[in-house]
Amino acid sequence: MDFNVKKLASDAGVFFTRAVQFTEEKLGQAEKTELDAHLENLISRGDCTKNWTEKILRQTEVMLQPNPSARIEEFIYDKLDKKLPSRTTNTELLGQFMLDAAAEFGPETPYGSTLITVGEYQKRLGGAEREFLHTSATTFLTPLRNFLEGDWRTISKERRLLENRRLDLDICKARLKKAKQAEAKAALLSEEVDKAEHELRVAQTEFDRQAEVTRLLLEGISSTHLNHLRCLQDFAEAQATYHAQCHHYMQDLQRELNKCANSIGAPNTSTAVCPSPVSSAFLTGPASPGAVVSSTSSSRMLTAEQMQLPVTGARKAKVLYDYDAHDSSELSLLADELITVYTVPGMDPDWLIGERGNDKGKVPVTYLELLS
């Protein structure tokens, strides 16, 4: 107990002396030992890596899970080292609501059967989203978090120790300077100067050793960058796979809805037909490659009579995205190719007739850039 009290008093004295030295340096009343330029650059690079890793990690978490409450729950489970219960995605929940609604309206009705079709695909999209979230957390978020909570904590600890060693070194330098000044006035014996010089040598040795340890740790930041680069590539690959799955599912859904519209829809019927997944009212600009671009009227086959009607407004157009024809009345497109397009009387405004050599068929307007 006696020893602990003495140690506590000694530690308090060291802390106070360092605080005084630090304050005097800030006020310009004491000299400060500067680190070498290489070590300063490593420290600056390390701080930059830590700051941007934190920002990228936090923003990726927000992107993958916009709900703050859900993020807090995931954080708590992670700290408790417990497995987070599987959570249904919003898209899966939407799909289930559609299926439940279909059961109420009647699965044999046009609306009910369409709800079943769309609901099933929504659940598939939600499953793909859940897999993407899991893969991203494992291959990208976890390595970034491990760096901040592991390697960077070690580096920070050694940097604080280096700062303490520097303060101790400067304190010893100040003591030696005062001892020499006092010796010059015959106020101190030479052994006091010798003692101060010995303390300075010990402090210099400890500072140099700690500077080397810190330097080696900071140089390891380069390996961290390489590891994070690989993680970034894995994240991008998972993202590409997820969006490709979504695009594939939406194309399949569009074909299912087109079949449904063709089977129960007719120009002279008042019966409700399968709704279009995306109304042309929402397509105010170029759609992405995976966008759905049909409507109820455009889903009907282009008749031979329409193909022979007078051409209106023929012009060149550049294809923005690849497009796979859903039936024989449509024309498949390749991104960046040039085709001739025009309209015919009575044709849906969301579609044009496209010609490429001897090939002719309907093409979606939102996949084109019309040229003057």
PyMOL commands that set and color helices and strands:
alter all, ss='L'
color gray80, all
select helices_A, chain A and resi 2-26+37-64+68-79+90-105+110-184+190-219+221-264+280-282+304-307+365-367
alter helices_A, ss='H'
color red, helices_A
select strands_A, chain A and resi 312-319+338-343+351-356+359-364+368-370
alter strands_A, ss='S'
color yellow, strands_A
deselect
rebuild
show_as cartoon
